[in-house]
Amino acid sequence: MVMKKEVPVFYAPPECVAGGARITLPPDEATHAVRVLRRQRGDRVEVVDGRGNWYRILLDQASKDQVAGAIVEHRSGHNEPAAHLRIGVALLKHRQRFDTFLEKGTELGVTEILPLVTRRTQARAFRADRAHRVMVAAMKQCRRSALPLLHAPERLEAVLGYPWDGVKCVAHQRARSPLNEILDARPAEGVTVLIGPEAGFAEDEVLSANSRGFLSVALGPRRLRAETAAIVAAATVTMHRSRARRQA
């Protein structure tokens, strides 16, 4: 059996969309389209803008200087989750591990990411441009149409004070209530889950979160790396919400 060749997906921010009729790929995407994927005039490709819009375009320009085409199909919210999922993760000492969460969180449907600075956070540097590139690559790979909203790093106490909607959870080793049991009681709401750094949250940080309405949740019996815990939390919420929609 001959496998159908997958249509490539490119990223073009909203400013690259002209009047809802044409899209011109940004230079890096255009180079990849022509020199790596060998796209030509007359080819159809898919484009996402990172804001939830998906397009199919027919290329009428495909040179090293410009790749552009007319929009032949448009969808909103393509491959996006129905429920809002906000994950707060402490900045990690090894930047690659935080990148791993950015990649996998994007693939799993996280809609908002909060880099946290806690008492035990060892890292302080954060490059938003690097994070953006990681998330764009993941968005294209999993064929989402929206990028997670990425906040600038903030101290935990400030984040706890915001009026977040939906279910609010703080994950730590001392918790006894599994995350999926908490979600069972609130199947239709958005979710916020906070994950600590390599050494976890300090006890008084957990108590402070509890006093602000954050429920303590467990992510399993084993001690997880911070980025793994964040991925597990995202996967648990995504699967739970998908199952709830099917059963509704």
Rosetta blueprint (number, residue, H / E / L):
1 M L
2 V L
3 M L
4 K L
5 K L
6 E L
7 V L
8 P L
9 V E
10 F E
11 Y E
12 A L
13 P L
14 P H
15 E H
16 C H
17 V E
18 A E
19 G L
20 G L
21 A L
22 R E
23 I E
24 T E
25 L L
26 P L
27 P H
28 D H
29 E H
30 A H
31 T H
32 H H
33 A H
34 V H
35 R H
36 V H
37 L L
38 R L
39 R L
40 Q L
41 R L
42 G L
43 D L
44 R E
45 V E
46 E E
47 V E
48 V E
49 D L
50 G E
51 R E
52 G L
53 N E
54 W E
55 Y E
56 R E
57 I E
58 L E
59 L E
60 D E
61 Q E
62 A E
63 S L
64 K L
65 D L
66 Q L
67 V E
68 A E
69 G E
70 A E
71 I E
72 V E
73 E E
74 H E
75 R E
76 S E
77 G L
78 H L
79 N L
80 E L
81 P L
82 A L
83 A L
84 H L
85 L E
86 R E
87 I E
88 G E
89 V E
90 A E
91 L L
92 L L
93 K L
94 H L
95 R H
96 Q H
97 R H
98 F H
99 D H
100 T H
101 F H
102 L H
103 E H
104 K H
105 G H
106 T H
107 E H
108 L H
109 G L
110 V L
111 T L
112 E E
113 I E
114 L E
115 P E
116 L E
117 V E
118 T L
119 R L
120 R L
121 T L
122 Q L
123 A L
124 R L
125 A L
126 F L
127 R L
128 A H
129 D H
130 R H
131 A H
132 H H
133 R H
134 V H
135 M H
136 V H
137 A H
138 A H
139 M H
140 K H
141 Q H
142 C H
143 R L
144 R L
145 S L
146 A E
147 L L
148 P L
149 L E
150 L E
151 H L
152 A L
153 P L
154 E E
155 R E
156 L H
157 E H
158 A H
159 V H
160 L H
161 G L
162 Y L
163 P L
164 W L
165 D L
166 G L
167 V E
168 K E
169 C E
170 V E
171 A E
172 H L
173 Q L
174 R L
175 A L
176 R L
177 S L
178 P E
179 L H
180 N H
181 E H
182 I H
183 L H
184 D H
185 A L
186 R L
187 P L
188 A L
189 E L
190 G L
191 V E
192 T E
193 V E
194 L E
195 I E
196 G L
197 P L
198 E L
199 A L
200 G L
201 F L
202 A L
203 E H
204 D H
205 E H
206 V H
207 L H
208 S H
209 A H
210 N H
211 S H
212 R L
213 G L
214 F L
215 L E
216 S E
217 V E
218 A E
219 L L
220 G L
221 P L
222 R L
223 R L
224 L L
225 R L
226 A H
227 E H
228 T H
229 A H
230 A H
231 I H
232 V H
233 A H
234 A H
235 A H
236 T H
237 V H
238 T H
239 M H
240 H H
241 R H
242 S H
243 R H
244 A H
245 R H
246 R H
247 Q H
248 A L
